[in-house]
Amino acid sequence: MDNIVPLEKGKYLIHLLEGEDDASKIYLDRYGKITESIRAIQERVEKGAMVDSAREAIDEFTHKVEEMIKVESDTKKIEYLKEILDKNPIVYLNDHGPNHSRKVIEKVSEMLWYFKDGHLSKYESFILLCAIQFHDIGNIYGREDHEKRIKEIIESDFKTLFPDSIEKRVIEKIAMVHGGKILDDKDTISRLSIVKPLFEKKVRKRLLAALLRFGDELADDSSRADKLGIELGIITPSSEIHHYYSSSLHTVNIREDAENNNLFLDLHYEFESDIIDKKFNTIEGEKYLLDEIYDRTLKMERERRYCMRFMRQHISLEKIRVEIIIQDKNDCWNYKKITYTLEENGYPLTPQSGSLANLVPNIMSSEEAISYFKKGLR
């Protein structure tokens, strides 16, 4: 890697496009026009999702109020009204705009930096960069099934940026398989062909899709949280936990494991003890932040195993090391550190469901963490 030391690791994907040749200039010019054109929609994604959820909330609120009117007991009416007001389903997304796309590019660049045998071609780099820019724009019409709306938005608003329909479809598909399901199947990347010749150039669609998907997973750090919104208490209850989660994840790094000649992910979380017993509203019910971190790291491990299926020939990310610091708000020397490693051991098991405790049997529960700070233990 000595010959690329001067390059920035976090911008390596952009560097792959750069050069004095005609192809580099064409791709950079096209990519520049695409990012400029899409910025306006990207900057409205969070507002769009909020408006969409507000429409649904108004419909539900109207229905519930009509039901409440039929209740005769004043006490029951008050209880009913409290239930309606406590349930605020309006979506307040964490960052899904231009800054998030830049963070995904940074995380993809870090993975590419460690590729073993060759890198992406200029054309593959262009295709991947375009897919990254478009991967979240469907959220402007609501969070649910947002990946399925990418094609519709590109067709209606950005068709002129892609003079060739084949190239456009490749970008759409790579962007669309970053999540969700196809025909009720979560294995969306396998729907893509392994290699597609495109204008006599090789495009490894599954590899590009896996890079985007896992880069997106790694980009959910503190840069996405609305920290001012948290401080002012203006984030809607149904979205709070996502902002607190992002805010707590302050470091996501790829590290070298020299002993095993591979790489691992290094995650560092930190939050203060005053919210250790705060119960957040989620679709599944009330939830502690610590449990959300456990569930999200388990999801990241599933995504690591899934995406490695398509990337292992080029990069070997074999485990996730997690450190969680719960800091006593009133005593800077009092904190609880929780550490664990997620990796495959023994006969293959896929962590499809259940809790983190299935993989890390002695992990501290939220109740134990609450007890630790309530009792003032050190």
ChimeraX attribute file (.defattr): number of C-alpha atoms within 10 A of each C-alpha:
attribute: neighborCount
match mode: 1-to-1
recipient: residues
	/A:1	7
	/A:2	5
	/A:3	6
	/A:4	11
	/A:5	8
	/A:6	7
	/A:7	11
	/A:8	15
	/A:9	19
	/A:10	20
	/A:11	19
	/A:12	22
	/A:13	27
	/A:14	17
	/A:15	16
	/A:16	19
	/A:17	22
	/A:18	15
	/A:19	12
	/A:20	7
	/A:21	8
	/A:22	9
	/A:23	14
	/A:24	17
	/A:25	14
	/A:26	12
	/A:27	18
	/A:28	18
	/A:29	11
	/A:30	15
	/A:31	19
	/A:32	12
	/A:33	12
	/A:34	18
	/A:35	16
	/A:36	9
	/A:37	14
	/A:38	18
	/A:39	14
	/A:40	12
	/A:41	19
	/A:42	26
	/A:43	17
	/A:44	16
	/A:45	24
	/A:46	23
	/A:47	18
	/A:48	23
	/A:49	22
	/A:50	22
	/A:51	18
	/A:52	17
	/A:53	21
	/A:54	17
	/A:55	12
	/A:56	13
	/A:57	17
	/A:58	13
	/A:59	11
	/A:60	14
	/A:61	18
	/A:62	11
	/A:63	11
	/A:64	15
	/A:65	14
	/A:66	11
	/A:67	12
	/A:68	18
	/A:69	11
	/A:70	9
	/A:71	12
	/A:72	9
	/A:73	11
	/A:74	9
	/A:75	10
	/A:76	12
	/A:77	17
	/A:78	12
	/A:79	12
	/A:80	18
	/A:81	15
	/A:82	11
	/A:83	12
	/A:84	15
	/A:85	10
	/A:86	11
	/A:87	14
	/A:88	17
	/A:89	21
	/A:90	21
	/A:91	24
	/A:92	24
	/A:93	25
	/A:94	23
	/A:95	21
	/A:96	20
	/A:97	22
	/A:98	19
	/A:99	14
	/A:100	22
	/A:101	23
	/A:102	17
	/A:103	21
	/A:104	26
	/A:105	26
	/A:106	23
	/A:107	28
	/A:108	29
	/A:109	23
	/A:110	20
	/A:111	25
	/A:112	22
	/A:113	20
	/A:114	21
	/A:115	17
	/A:116	13
	/A:117	8
	/A:118	9
	/A:119	15
	/A:120	19
	/A:121	15
	/A:122	21
	/A:123	18
	/A:124	21
	/A:125	21
	/A:126	22
	/A:127	23
	/A:128	27
	/A:129	26
	/A:130	21
	/A:131	25
	/A:132	28
	/A:133	23
	/A:134	26
	/A:135	28
	/A:136	25
	/A:137	28
	/A:138	26
	/A:139	28
	/A:140	23
	/A:141	20
	/A:142	21
	/A:143	19
	/A:144	13
	/A:145	15
	/A:146	19
	/A:147	23
	/A:148	21
	/A:149	20
	/A:150	22
	/A:151	20
	/A:152	13
	/A:153	18
	/A:154	21
	/A:155	15
	/A:156	9
	/A:157	12
	/A:158	15
	/A:159	15
	/A:160	10
	/A:161	14
	/A:162	16
	/A:163	9
	/A:164	10
	/A:165	11
	/A:166	12
	/A:167	13
	/A:168	20
	/A:169	15
	/A:170	19
	/A:171	27
	/A:172	25
	/A:173	22
	/A:174	28
	/A:175	29
	/A:176	28
	/A:177	25
	/A:178	24
	/A:179	19
	/A:180	17
	/A:181	16
	/A:182	14
	/A:183	8
	/A:184	8
	/A:185	9
	/A:186	12
	/A:187	14
	/A:188	20
	/A:189	26
	/A:190	14
	/A:191	13
	/A:192	17
	/A:193	11
	/A:194	14
	/A:195	13
	/A:196	15
	/A:197	10
	/A:198	12
	/A:199	9
	/A:200	7
	/A:201	13
	/A:202	14
	/A:203	23
	/A:204	18
	/A:205	26
	/A:206	24
	/A:207	26
	/A:208	26
	/A:209	28
	/A:210	24
	/A:211	27
	/A:212	26
	/A:213	26
	/A:214	21
	/A:215	23
	/A:216	23
	/A:217	19
	/A:218	21
	/A:219	22
	/A:220	24
	/A:221	22
	/A:222	21
	/A:223	18
	/A:224	22
	/A:225	22
	/A:226	21
	/A:227	17
	/A:228	10
	/A:229	14
	/A:230	15
	/A:231	9
	/A:232	8
	/A:233	11
	/A:234	12
	/A:235	21
	/A:236	18
	/A:237	18
	/A:238	18
	/A:239	19
	/A:240	23
	/A:241	21
	/A:242	20
	/A:243	24
	/A:244	22
	/A:245	23
	/A:246	22
	/A:247	22
	/A:248	21
	/A:249	23
	/A:250	16
	/A:251	14
	/A:252	18
	/A:253	14
	/A:254	16
	/A:255	15
	/A:256	16
	/A:257	13
	/A:258	8
	/A:259	6
	/A:260	8
	/A:261	8
	/A:262	15
	/A:263	19
	/A:264	19
	/A:265	20
	/A:266	17
	/A:267	20
	/A:268	17
	/A:269	23
	/A:270	19
	/A:271	22
	/A:272	14
	/A:273	22
	/A:274	15
	/A:275	16
	/A:276	21
	/A:277	18
	/A:278	14
	/A:279	13
	/A:280	19
	/A:281	20
	/A:282	17
	/A:283	8
	/A:284	6
	/A:285	8
	/A:286	10
	/A:287	17
	/A:288	20
	/A:289	21
	/A:290	23
	/A:291	16
	/A:292	18
	/A:293	21
	/A:294	19
	/A:295	17
	/A:296	15
	/A:297	19
	/A:298	22
	/A:299	17
	/A:300	17
	/A:301	23
	/A:302	18
	/A:303	16
	/A:304	23
	/A:305	20
	/A:306	17
	/A:307	21
	/A:308	20
	/A:309	14
	/A:310	21
	/A:311	21
	/A:312	15
	/A:313	12
	/A:314	17
	/A:315	18
	/A:316	18
	/A:317	23
	/A:318	19
	/A:319	19
	/A:320	21
	/A:321	16
	/A:322	19
	/A:323	17
	/A:324	20
	/A:325	17
	/A:326	23
	/A:327	20
	/A:328	18
	/A:329	15
	/A:330	10
	/A:331	8
	/A:332	8
	/A:333	10
	/A:334	15
	/A:335	20
	/A:336	17
	/A:337	12
	/A:338	14
	/A:339	13
	/A:340	14
	/A:341	17
	/A:342	20
	/A:343	16
	/A:344	15
	/A:345	8
	/A:346	5
	/A:347	5
	/A:348	7
	/A:349	9
	/A:350	10
	/A:351	16
	/A:352	10
	/A:353	11
	/A:354	10
	/A:355	14
	/A:356	20
	/A:357	14
	/A:358	11
	/A:359	18
	/A:360	12
	/A:361	9
	/A:362	10
	/A:363	15
	/A:364	15
	/A:365	14
	/A:366	18
	/A:367	13
	/A:368	11
	/A:369	17
	/A:370	18
	/A:371	14
	/A:372	15
	/A:373	21
	/A:374	13
	/A:375	8
	/A:376	10
	/A:377	10
	/A:378	9
